Amino acid sequence: MEDRLEVRAMNRAKQLMEEKGWSVYDLAAKLGATPRLVQRFLDGESKPRLISWIKMSLLFNVSLDYLIGLSDERKMIKSARKKADE
């Protein structure tokens, strides 16, 4: 089951990057990571830390559940977005 979740999460991240027109370099800069690290995640060679998942969720403006493939509901709870912006 873990492998399927990882694949779903990688695919969601790739899909959201494509929708935004972001390259690996763009996402890396926004996350404060190296392009190599982001590429390794997208290739399934490494796993991001929790804070990176949270940052990606905020950058893509989707729920964390959506980003990691546990939900098909993109919407972030308004109170979560507001808290993150504080």
C-alpha positions as CSV (number, residue, x, y, z in Angstrom):
1,M,0.0,0.0,0.0
2,E,2.8,2.4,0.8
3,D,4.2,2.1,-2.7
4,R,0.9,3.0,-4.3
5,L,0.6,6.1,-2.0
6,E,4.1,7.2,-3.0
7,V,3.3,6.8,-6.7
8,R,0.1,8.7,-6.3
9,A,1.8,11.5,-4.5
10,M,4.6,11.8,-7.1
11,N,2.0,11.8,-9.9
12,R,0.0,14.5,-8.1
13,A,3.0,16.7,-7.6
14,K,3.9,16.3,-11.3
15,Q,0.4,17.1,-12.4
16,L,0.2,20.2,-10.2
17,M,3.6,21.4,-11.5
18,E,2.4,20.9,-15.1
19,E,-0.8,22.8,-14.4
20,K,1.2,25.7,-12.9
21,G,3.8,25.5,-15.7
22,W,6.6,25.0,-13.2
23,S,9.8,23.2,-13.8
24,V,11.8,21.2,-11.3
25,Y,13.9,24.3,-10.9
26,D,10.8,26.5,-10.2
27,L,9.5,24.1,-7.5
28,A,12.9,23.7,-5.9
29,A,13.4,27.5,-5.7
30,K,9.9,27.9,-4.1
31,L,10.6,25.1,-1.6
32,G,14.1,26.2,-0.8
33,A,15.5,22.9,-2.0
34,T,17.9,21.8,-4.7
35,P,16.6,20.8,-8.1
36,R,18.3,17.5,-7.7
37,L,16.4,16.8,-4.4
38,V,13.1,17.6,-6.1
39,Q,14.0,15.5,-9.1
40,R,14.9,12.6,-6.8
41,F,11.5,12.8,-5.2
42,L,9.7,13.0,-8.5
43,D,11.6,9.9,-9.7
44,G,10.8,8.0,-6.5
45,E,14.4,8.0,-5.3
46,S,13.8,9.9,-2.1
47,K,10.9,11.0,0.2
48,P,10.3,14.6,1.2
49,R,10.1,15.6,4.8
50,L,6.7,16.6,6.2
51,I,7.5,20.3,6.1
52,S,8.1,20.0,2.3
53,W,4.7,18.3,1.8
54,I,3.1,21.1,3.8
55,K,4.9,23.8,1.7
56,M,3.9,22.1,-1.6
57,S,0.3,21.9,-0.4
58,L,0.4,25.7,0.3
59,L,2.2,26.5,-3.0
60,F,-0.3,24.5,-5.0
61,N,-3.2,25.7,-2.9
62,V,-4.6,22.2,-2.4
63,S,-5.2,20.1,0.6
64,L,-2.5,17.9,1.9
65,D,-4.8,14.9,1.5
66,Y,-5.2,15.8,-2.2
67,L,-1.5,16.3,-2.7
68,I,-0.6,12.9,-1.3
69,G,-3.4,11.1,-3.1
70,L,-5.7,10.3,-0.2
71,S,-8.5,12.5,-1.5
72,D,-9.8,13.8,-4.8
73,E,-11.0,17.0,-3.2
74,R,-8.5,19.8,-4.0
75,K,-9.9,22.4,-1.7
76,M,-7.9,23.5,1.2
77,I,-9.9,24.3,4.3
78,K,-10.1,28.1,4.5
79,S,-9.0,28.2,8.2
80,A,-5.9,26.1,7.3
81,R,-5.0,28.6,4.5
82,K,-5.6,31.5,6.9
83,K,-3.4,30.0,9.6
84,A,-0.6,29.3,7.1
85,D,-0.7,32.9,6.0
86,E,-0.3,34.3,9.5
